């Protein structure tokens, strides 16, 4: 590190910060599909499609929950970390939300980080935001087209069903979050595990078998300070 003192140049030693070890705990999501042994061949023919139909929606919602909302040990989502920045609107009701609140939230993030950021909010909140105009009477919402994604005040957005809905947002409640998705690290410990259970009581008595689908994922929010902004109502 260099610093100038009068006409003399003072050189101070500095030590670069290297890599650090962090603990990424795995979260297990499991589901079971039962069937009877006499139908085993038919079930295995389209087994992949069966698992997709049964689990893809549940897995997607849980994935979003761990990334954004999780507030219990061992995981802390982007909206629950203590080092994130809160931007509070002028009122305790979402009707007080204005275009300036979005602009204030955006400018809390450094420009070099901001270029990769986007908004995350519920579709009911987006529907409310669609009626908000800037100081020149222009809507801050730009609907998506084939050429580009939808935007809120020049930044892309994602509709997430598990984010707070419009009807549930009262005083001191989060509305949306502005962040770079790359700040959430996701680790897949062992991929998808599928195990057959044929030694259960149900199997011996009724011929009922079980297939277990299991996936172990880990989540970690990195560098939330100054990089993640939660837009919320006044207390």
N, C-alpha and C positions, 0 to 999 in steps of 0.2 A: 504494500500500500504506500502511495506517495502523498506527501503533503508539503506545501510551500510555507516557510517561515521567514519573512523578510526577504533578504536576497539569497538566503541559503536554502538548499534543497535537502530535506531530511528524508531518509529512506528508513521505513519501519518494516520489520520482518512480519510476514504473514504466513499462516499455515493453512493450506487448502483443505477443505472439508471433503473427506472421501465418502465412500458408500457406508451406509449404516444397515445393520441387521434389524429387520422388523418381523413381527410375528403375525402371520395371516392365518387366523383360525378358520377351520372349515365348518360350513353349515350344511347339514344333511337334509335333503328333500327326498322323501320316499313315498311310493304308492304301490298298492297291491291290486292285481287283477285276478279274480277267481274264475275257475271254469271246471267242468267235469271231465274226467279222463276219457270218456267215450267220445268227446268232441275235440280231443287234443290235436288231431291232425288238421282239422278245419281251422282251429284257432291259430296254429303256427303258420298257416299259409299267409295270413295278412297281419302278422304280429306287429310289424313296424307301424302300420297304419293305425292299429288299435292303440298303441302307446301314444302316438301323436295326438289322436283324437281325445284321449283321456287326460293327458298331462300337459300339453303344450300351453294351454291358457293358464292353468294353475302355476306352472313354472314361470311363465312370463310375468305374472302378477307378483309372485314372490321375489323374482329377480329385481323388479322395480322397487319393491318395498325395501329390500336390503340395501339397495343403492341410495335411495332417497329418504325414506322415512324411519328406518330402523333406529330405535333409541334405547335398546336394551342390550346388556352384555351378552355375547362378546362383540357385537357389531354396532356401529354408530353410523347412520346414514348421513348424507350430505346436509339435510335439513336439521339434524340433531347434534352435529358436532359443535363444541363450545367455541371454537375459534372462527366460525363463520361470521360474516358481517350482516347485521340486521338493518334494513331500511324500513322505517315506519311511516305509513301514510298519515295524513292529517286527521283522519277520523277513525272511530272504533267500528265503523261499518264499511263494507267493501264499496258502497256507493260513493265514498269519499275518494276512491282511487282515480288518479288523473294521469295524463301522459308524462307529467314531470316526475312522478314516482318511478316510472320505468326508466326514465333518463337518469335520475339520481342513482338508482341501483346499478345501472350500467357503468357509470363513471366511478363507482367504488372499486372497480376492477382495473388493474393496469392495462394500458393499451396493448402491450405485447401478449398478455393473457387473454384479453377481451376478444381478439380476432377469432379465437376458436370456441368462444362461449355461445350458449344458446339458452332459451327459456324452457322450463318444465312447469306445466300447469294442467289442471283438469279442463276437460272440454266445456263444462258449464261455466267456468271462469273465463275461458276464451270467448264464449258467446257473449258474456258481459263486456269484455274488453273490446269486442268488435265495434261497440258503439261509442268508444272513447275517441275523441279527436284532439289533435295538437293545437297549438296556439294559432295556426293558420287555417283551422277548420278541416284538416285532412285526417282521415282515420289512421291510427297508428298500426292497425292490423292490415297486412297485405295477404290476401288469400293465395294459397299455393297454385301454381300452374305447372304445365308439363316442363317448362324450362327451368323453374326454380322452386324451392320449398317456400312454404308460408313464412312470414316474418312478423315480428313485433318490434316496432321502432328500429328497423334495419337489421335485427338479429333473428336467426331462425328459432323456431319453437317446436316443442314436442308435446303432444297431448298424452297425458298419463292418467289412467283411470283411478289409480290409488291415491293421487294427489287430492288435497282438500276440495270438496265440492262447494259450489257457490252458497247453497243453503246452509252449510255447516260453518261458514266463516263468520265468526262474531268478533268480539273484542280480543285483541292480543293473539290473533291467529294467523298462521302463515297463508299466503296467497299463492306465491310462486317462488321458484328458485332460479337464479341466473348463475351459470357455471360452465366450465369446460368439462365435458364428459370424461375426458382422459384423466381427470383428477381422482376418479374412482377406479382403483385397481381391482381386477377380478381374476381369481385363480381357480382353475379346475383341477382338483387334486388327482382324481383317478378316472375321469371320464364317466360314462354311463355304465352302471353295473346292472345286470339282469340275472336274477337267481331264481331257480325253481324250488318250491317247497312241496314235497310229496310225502313227508313223514309226519304230518300233523294228524290230530284227532279227526278233523273233518275229512281228511283223505281216507283214513281207515274206515270210518263209519259211513260216509256218504260218497266217497270217490271224488271229493272236491279238492282240486289242486290250486296252488297260488303261484303267481309270478310276481316277483318284487322288482320294481324299477327304483334305482337309487342313484342320486347324483350328489356329489360333495363339492360345494363351491365355497370360496373365501372372498371376502370383500374388505377393502381398506380405502378410506378417504385420505388422500395425500395433500399436504400443503393447503388446508382450507383457509388459513389466515390471509385475507386480502384477495382471495381468488374465488370464494363462494359467497354469494349474496342472497339472503332470504328476504323477500318482500312480504311485509305483514301489516296487520291493522294496528291501530293505536290501542293501548291498554285502557 
